[in-house]
């Protein structure tokens, strides 16, 4: 289990947490199963024993419904998975799934209570819904059919639907009234939450769909050639994928309120995989971890470049080294015409700025949307 953001692996701590959470429920279910097995095999030879076993068997099937309580673990698992999910659309679908599971759980327990009410009064003088259901059938009803009928009745109390099962005495009618009153409050809230989640799911891609429709309309109205239209669509699709993928630290406003110590570790964990691609920084990370963390926190910043942007310009003073985390760059050497070099993720440029007074000798151009890390030379030298 997780203690804050730390995964707890110590057996003693795990055992204590289990005793505080699901141990009582698991013990109740296991004890119930063993008790019912003992009673069913205690005295099956006498007629009284057979009658007792028959009654016990019906009760045991009802008590085994307690196993459905473990479905609460599914809700907890979905919540943990929701925190790790990166897709907003999938996260919204999980919220809808949690609401549906909650509705089914509530109706399951109402159905069990409805069945228990009809079964408990079946031996008395009052007529029950369960007796009416059995009388309306030409054959003996299975327990599964009775449970599904009870669940069906429970669902109809939350919706405008109807069915043939109705209360037959004052106790059952009073229980029905209570369920309907609870359904008026709870089910409307469930429906509203599901509606909001589905509306949010539609709004996620609404702006993107509108832009695509405008581009399609513009191309058709202006009779753009098929080849050029295909290039435009390819660029917009790649641009949209890049924007969905790249989320920078500055885009998350909540990080601004974090203490400096937490920001220090966050920057170190995010920037380290990119910076250690340089041999010197890799050795610094191994030999002086504290100094490397300071480099990540104080000297390194994120830079974003759109297609066609200049990252480096010829003749400008070089005051930083650049690391490419995502995208594609193209370097043009000014003094040697035709000399170009492509840079992919993991590449770095302008290392001379860390050690010398330097001017850029070429132009570094973004061929795609790029995420870069900018290592400030002056701050780096102060730390080192």
LODREN-42576 format. One record per residue (C-alpha): residue in three letters; x, y, z. Coordinates in pm, 1 decimal. Each point is the difference from the previous one (the first is absolute). Layout:
BEGIN
PT/code/east/north/up
PT/ala/X/Y/Z
...
This chain:
BEGIN
PT/code/east/north/up
PT/unk/0.0/0.0/0.0
PT/unk/102.1/363.9/-38.6
PT/unk/90.2/216.8/298.7
PT/unk/-35.1/342.2/-156.8
PT/unk/210.1/-32.9/-315.6
PT/unk/220.1/-283.0/134.4
PT/unk/-71.5/-365.0/-78.2
PT/unk/11.6/-188.4/330.4
PT/unk/178.7/-337.0/-30.9
PT/unk/69.0/-93.1/364.5
PT/unk/-200.0/-315.5/91.5
PT/unk/-80.4/116.7/354.3
PT/unk/-143.5/331.2/-117.3
PT/unk/-198.2/-177.9/-271.8
PT/unk/-139.8/-246.0/256.6
PT/unk/-106.4/282.8/232.1
PT/unk/-172.8/181.8/-286.4
PT/unk/-180.0/-321.0/-100.9
PT/unk/-121.1/-51.9/358.2
PT/unk/-140.2/352.1/-0.6
PT/unk/-173.5/-29.8/-337.1
PT/unk/-125.5/-321.5/-161.3
PT/unk/94.3/-253.3/267.5
PT/unk/-335.2/21.3/185.0
PT/unk/-194.4/-41.7/-325.1
PT/unk/210.9/-294.9/-114.9
PT/unk/-27.1/-163.9/342.7
PT/unk/-379.3/40.2/-3.9
PT/unk/-31.8/-162.1/-341.8
PT/unk/236.6/-289.0/78.4
PT/unk/-162.1/-62.4/340.5
PT/unk/-344.6/2.8/-161.6
PT/unk/106.1/-254.9/-259.8
PT/unk/152.7/-233.0/261.1
PT/unk/-300.2/30.4/231.3
PT/unk/-243.9/-80.9/-278.9
PT/unk/206.8/-296.7/-114.5
PT/unk/5.2/-133.4/358.1
PT/unk/-377.0/35.6/42.4
PT/unk/-77.5/-158.6/-336.4
PT/unk/203.8/-310.5/90.6
PT/unk/-99.9/-19.6/367.3
PT/unk/-321.6/-201.0/3.8
PT/unk/-128.0/-91.8/-344.6
PT/unk/-142.7/-344.1/91.0
PT/unk/-298.2/101.7/212.6
PT/unk/-306.1/170.1/-145.9
PT/unk/50.1/298.7/228.7
PT/unk/357.7/22.6/-115.9
PT/unk/-106.9/-10.4/-363.5
PT/unk/-248.3/282.6/56.2
PT/unk/263.8/197.4/184.6
PT/unk/247.1/-52.5/-281.4
PT/unk/-255.6/111.3/-257.3
PT/unk/-66.6/319.8/188.7
PT/unk/370.3/51.7/62.4
PT/unk/75.5/-49.1/-367.4
PT/unk/-232.1/284.6/-93.5
PT/unk/153.1/223.1/264.8
PT/unk/352.0/-93.3/-108.9
PT/unk/-66.4/106.8/-355.4
PT/unk/-120.3/335.5/124.6
PT/unk/298.0/44.3/234.3
PT/unk/242.2/-81.3/-277.6
PT/unk/-113.4/323.0/-160.1
PT/unk/235.5/162.1/252.2
PT/unk/276.3/-87.5/-244.3
PT/unk/-123.6/283.8/-216.3
PT/unk/128.9/239.0/267.2
PT/unk/344.9/-60.3/-143.3
PT/unk/-113.2/194.9/-304.1
PT/unk/91.4/307.3/201.8
PT/unk/360.2/-96.8/-74.8
PT/unk/-75.5/47.6/-368.3
PT/unk/-111.5/357.0/67.1
PT/unk/323.8/62.2/191.1
PT/unk/203.9/-152.8/-283.5
PT/unk/-175.1/219.3/-258.4
PT/unk/74.3/305.8/212.6
PT/unk/371.9/-86.9/15.9
PT/unk/5.5/-68.6/-373.4
PT/unk/-173.4/332.2/-59.0
PT/unk/290.6/181.1/169.1
PT/unk/251.0/-170.3/-231.5
PT/unk/-200.4/43.6/-319.7
PT/unk/137.7/261.5/-242.0
PT/unk/-294.1/17.8/-240.8
PT/unk/-274.5/241.5/102.3
PT/unk/-250.6/-191.3/-213.5
PT/unk/83.0/-330.1/167.3
PT/unk/-9.7/169.6/341.3
PT/unk/-352.3/125.6/-73.6
PT/unk/-108.4/-348.8/-107.8
PT/unk/134.0/-136.5/328.8
PT/unk/-207.4/254.4/192.6
PT/unk/-310.6/-119.0/-184.3
PT/unk/96.8/-362.3/71.9
PT/unk/34.4/76.4/372.8
PT/unk/-347.6/151.9/4.2
PT/unk/-149.9/-302.1/-178.1
PT/unk/170.1/-237.9/246.5
PT/unk/-133.6/205.6/291.0
PT/unk/-353.7/-20.4/-141.8
PT/unk/26.4/-376.8/-48.6
PT/unk/136.0/-49.0/352.9
PT/unk/-281.3/204.0/152.9
PT/unk/-261.4/-194.2/-195.4
PT/unk/161.4/-329.9/91.8
PT/unk/-38.2/64.9/372.3
PT/unk/-354.2/129.6/-42.5
PT/unk/-79.9/-318.1/-196.7
PT/unk/147.2/-214.4/280.4
PT/unk/-208.0/185.7/259.1
PT/unk/-312.6/-40.5/-215.7
PT/unk/60.1/-374.0/-31.7
PT/unk/72.5/-35.0/372.8
PT/unk/-324.9/180.7/81.1
PT/unk/-204.8/-231.7/-219.7
PT/unk/178.2/-312.3/124.1
PT/unk/-21.2/89.8/370.8
PT/unk/-377.1/44.8/-5.1
PT/unk/-64.3/-297.5/-223.4
PT/unk/-76.0/-231.5/293.1
PT/unk/-266.6/229.0/151.5
PT/unk/-357.2/87.0/-90.0
PT/unk/95.7/299.8/-215.7
PT/unk/20.4/-42.4/-372.3
PT/unk/339.4/103.5/-144.9
PT/unk/128.8/93.1/-341.3
PT/unk/219.0/-309.8/0.1
PT/unk/-298.3/-230.2/50.8
PT/unk/-188.9/175.4/-279.5
PT/unk/294.7/-37.4/-233.3
PT/unk/31.5/-371.7/76.7
PT/unk/-375.5/-51.0/-39.2
PT/unk/-2.8/167.4/-341.7
PT/unk/256.7/-247.7/-133.7
PT/unk/-72.5/-356.7/-109.0
PT/unk/338.6/-124.6/118.2
PT/unk/229.0/50.8/295.8
PT/unk/190.9/323.6/-26.4
PT/unk/378.3/-5.7/24.3
PT/unk/183.8/221.2/242.9
PT/unk/165.8/182.6/-289.3
PT/unk/-338.1/86.8/-154.4
PT/unk/-129.9/128.5/335.0
PT/unk/309.7/214.8/49.2
PT/unk/-20.5/147.5/-349.4
PT/unk/-372.4/70.3/52.1
PT/unk/79.6/173.2/327.9
PT/unk/276.0/203.4/-168.2
PT/unk/-238.7/86.4/-282.6
PT/unk/-253.3/125.9/256.3
PT/unk/268.9/209.1/168.0
PT/unk/101.5/164.4/-328.3
PT/unk/-361.1/85.3/-85.1
PT/unk/-24.0/206.0/320.5
PT/unk/275.9/225.2/-132.4
PT/unk/-142.4/33.0/-351.0
PT/unk/-342.8/47.2/-164.8
PT/unk/-3.5/-371.0/-96.8
PT/unk/-243.0/-254.1/146.9
PT/unk/-30.2/-377.7/53.0
PT/unk/-234.4/-268.1/131.8
PT/unk/155.4/-15.2/349.3
PT/unk/-191.2/228.7/240.4
PT/unk/-32.3/22.7/381.4
PT/unk/-267.9/-227.3/150.0
PT/unk/-14.7/116.0/361.8
PT/unk/44.8/313.6/207.6
PT/unk/362.1/-79.1/88.8
PT/unk/103.2/-43.8/-361.0
PT/unk/-189.6/313.3/-103.8
PT/unk/167.8/203.9/274.5
PT/unk/339.7/-126.7/-114.6
PT/unk/-88.8/95.1/-358.5
PT/unk/-93.9/352.2/105.9
PT/unk/334.1/41.7/180.2
PT/unk/190.8/-122.3/-305.5
PT/unk/-186.7/238.9/-230.9
PT/unk/69.2/296.0/227.6
PT/unk/372.0/-87.3/6.5
PT/unk/-3.4/-46.0/-377.6
PT/unk/-145.5/349.5/-50.9
PT/unk/304.0/150.0/170.8
PT/unk/284.4/-230.9/-101.7
PT/unk/-85.6/-106.0/-353.8
PT/unk/-52.9/357.2/-122.4
PT/unk/348.2/81.5/130.8
PT/unk/145.8/-305.1/-177.9
PT/unk/-165.9/95.5/-329.1
PT/unk/120.2/359.5/31.9
PT/unk/357.3/-114.1/65.7
PT/unk/-2.8/-235.9/-298.0
PT/unk/-145.1/274.3/-222.9
PT/unk/271.6/244.6/110.3
PT/unk/270.3/-259.6/-66.4
PT/unk/-130.2/-73.9/-350.4
PT/unk/-28.1/372.7/-74.7
PT/unk/358.9/47.7/114.3
PT/unk/106.1/-289.3/-224.3
PT/unk/-155.6/173.3/-300.8
PT/unk/160.0/333.8/86.1
PT/unk/349.7/-147.2/11.4
PT/unk/24.3/-27.7/-379.5
PT/unk/-259.1/265.5/-87.2
PT/unk/251.2/274.9/-84.5
PT/unk/216.7/-234.4/-205.7
PT/unk/-301.4/-124.3/-197.4
PT/unk/-113.4/356.7/-69.8
PT/unk/344.5/93.9/-132.4
PT/unk/9.6/-306.6/-223.5
PT/unk/-344.0/88.3/-137.0
PT/unk/113.5/356.8/-79.8
PT/unk/315.0/-125.8/-173.9
PT/unk/-205.6/-248.7/-203.3
PT/unk/-248.6/271.6/-95.5
PT/unk/279.0/240.6/-99.5
PT/unk/171.5/-260.1/-219.8
PT/unk/-325.3/-88.3/-176.9
PT/unk/-115.8/359.4/-51.6
PT/unk/336.3/115.0/-135.7
PT/unk/55.6/-315.2/-210.2
PT/unk/339.3/-77.4/150.7
PT/unk/184.7/-274.7/-188.8
PT/unk/-17.7/-354.8/133.4
PT/unk/377.5/-14.5/61.3
PT/unk/15.1/328.5/192.9
PT/unk/-313.1/-89.3/197.0
PT/unk/159.6/-329.0/101.7
PT/unk/312.7/180.3/119.8
PT/unk/-212.1/241.3/203.4
PT/unk/-194.9/-284.3/161.4
PT/unk/323.1/-186.3/80.3
PT/unk/150.0/309.5/162.3
PT/unk/-312.3/70.6/209.3
PT/unk/-19.8/-362.5/112.7
PT/unk/365.8/-1.8/103.6
PT/unk/-39.9/337.6/169.1
PT/unk/-302.5/-123.4/197.7
PT/unk/181.6/-316.0/113.0
PT/unk/297.9/205.3/111.7
PT/unk/-214.5/242.5/200.4
PT/unk/-177.1/-287.4/173.0
PT/unk/328.4/-165.5/88.9
PT/unk/204.2/295.9/125.1
PT/unk/-102.3/141.9/337.9
PT/unk/260.8/217.7/166.0
PT/unk/54.6/81.5/364.8
PT/unk/-113.6/358.1/-51.6
PT/unk/-332.7/-128.4/-134.9
PT/unk/-85.7/-150.0/340.6
PT/unk/-81.0/294.6/225.2
PT/unk/-28.1/-218.6/309.9
PT/unk/377.4/-62.1/-7.3
PT/unk/66.5/367.5/76.3
PT/unk/-128.4/-44.1/356.4
PT/unk/235.0/-289.5/77.8
PT/unk/294.6/55.2/238.7
PT/unk/345.9/42.3/-151.4
PT/unk/120.5/-332.8/139.1
PT/unk/-276.1/-182.6/-185.4
PT/unk/64.3/197.9/-318.6
PT/unk/369.4/-92.3/28.8
PT/unk/-80.0/-372.5/-7.0
PT/unk/-264.2/45.3/-270.6
PT/unk/238.0/183.0/-235.0
PT/unk/271.5/-253.9/66.9
PT/unk/-223.3/-295.0/-82.9
PT/unk/-139.6/160.1/-316.1
PT/unk/322.2/145.4/-144.6
PT/unk/246.9/-274.8/95.3
PT/unk/-90.6/-250.4/-279.8
PT/unk/72.2/270.2/-259.7
PT/unk/307.2/164.3/154.2
PT/unk/190.0/-323.6/68.0
PT/unk/23.0/-50.6/-374.8
PT/unk/307.3/221.9/21.1
PT/unk/307.7/-190.4/130.2
PT/unk/116.8/275.6/237.1
PT/unk/-343.5/46.5/156.4
PT/unk/-34.5/-375.3/34.3
PT/unk/323.6/-12.6/200.5
PT/unk/-114.8/301.3/205.1
PT/unk/-325.4/-181.0/77.1
PT/unk/197.1/-299.0/131.1
PT/unk/281.2/184.3/182.5
PT/unk/-191.6/298.2/143.5
PT/unk/-375.3/-69.9/18.1
PT/unk/-71.8/312.3/205.6
PT/unk/180.4/226.0/-244.1
PT/unk/-181.0/-163.3/-291.9
PT/unk/-336.4/57.0/169.3
PT/unk/90.5/369.3/35.6
PT/unk/84.3/11.4/-370.0
PT/unk/-341.7/-145.8/-81.3
PT/unk/-183.9/237.7/231.4
PT/unk/183.2/333.1/-39.7
PT/unk/167.0/-14.6/-342.1
PT/unk/-244.2/-199.7/-214.1
PT/unk/-324.6/125.6/-151.4
PT/unk/-246.0/-131.0/-255.5
PT/unk/-19.8/152.8/-348.1
PT/unk/-265.4/-67.0/-261.8
PT/unk/53.7/62.6/-373.4
PT/unk/-265.7/-4.6/-270.8
PT/unk/61.5/-111.2/-356.7
PT/unk/227.7/250.3/-173.1
PT/unk/120.4/172.8/318.4
PT/unk/367.0/89.2/39.6
PT/unk/158.5/-152.8/308.8
PT/unk/346.5/141.9/-78.6
PT/unk/81.4/292.7/-231.7
PT/unk/334.5/70.0/-163.8
PT/unk/209.2/265.7/173.6
PT/unk/-190.3/9.0/328.0
PT/unk/181.7/-45.0/329.3
PT/unk/-18.7/-359.3/122.2
PT/unk/-119.5/0.3/360.0
PT/unk/-151.6/-348.0/31.3
PT/unk/25.6/-360.8/-108.6
PT/unk/-307.4/-173.3/-146.5
PT/unk/-124.6/-358.0/38.3
PT/unk/-269.9/-136.4/-229.2
PT/unk/-258.8/-208.5/186.7
PT/unk/-260.1/-30.7/-273.8
PT/unk/-28.9/109.3/-363.4
PT/unk/238.3/58.4/-289.2
PT/unk/259.7/276.4/-56.3
PT/unk/207.7/94.2/-305.4
PT/unk/336.3/179.4/28.8
PT/unk/133.8/218.3/-284.6
PT/unk/368.6/103.2/16.1
PT/unk/38.3/359.3/-115.8
PT/unk/362.9/-6.8/-121.1
PT/unk/-33.2/-328.4/-189.3
PT/unk/-295.1/5.7/-239.3
PT/unk/-182.1/-327.6/-37.4
PT/unk/127.3/-131.5/333.2
PT/unk/-306.9/-107.0/197.4
PT/unk/-64.9/-249.4/276.0
PT/unk/-323.7/-141.7/137.4
PT/unk/-45.7/-35.3/375.8
PT/unk/-243.0/-243.6/160.3
PT/unk/-111.9/-65.7/359.2
PT/unk/298.6/-43.0/231.4
PT/unk/227.0/233.6/-195.9
PT/unk/159.2/313.4/145.2
PT/unk/143.3/319.1/-149.8
PT/unk/220.4/297.8/88.1
PT/unk/211.2/-170.9/266.4
PT/unk/274.0/261.6/-50.6
PT/unk/-216.5/256.7/183.8
PT/unk/64.9/-179.1/329.8
PT/unk/378.6/43.5/-18.0
PT/unk/81.7/293.4/-233.6
PT/unk/-113.9/342.2/-112.8
PT/unk/-169.6/-106.5/-321.4
PT/unk/-215.4/118.9/-286.1
PT/unk/-230.1/-221.0/-202.4
PT/unk/155.5/-102.4/-332.0
PT/unk/-321.0/-119.3/-161.5
PT/unk/-376.0/-23.0/20.3
PT/unk/-199.7/-263.8/189.1
PT/unk/-351.0/-37.4/-140.7
PT/unk/-298.0/-196.6/136.6
PT/unk/-136.1/-238.3/-264.8
PT/unk/-278.2/-120.0/233.9
PT/unk/-144.4/100.0/334.3
PT/unk/291.5/-36.5/238.3
PT/unk/45.0/-29.2/375.2
PT/unk/347.0/112.8/107.9
PT/unk/185.8/49.6/324.1
PT/unk/203.2/319.6/26.2
PT/unk/307.9/-24.4/226.2
PT/unk/104.5/352.7/98.0
PT/unk/379.9/27.3/-31.5
PT/unk/60.0/265.6/266.8
PT/unk/-211.3/-175.3/266.5
PT/unk/160.6/-332.1/-90.4
PT/unk/350.2/139.4/55.7
PT/unk/-102.0/148.0/336.3
PT/unk/-128.3/-337.0/119.6
PT/unk/298.6/-197.1/-128.4
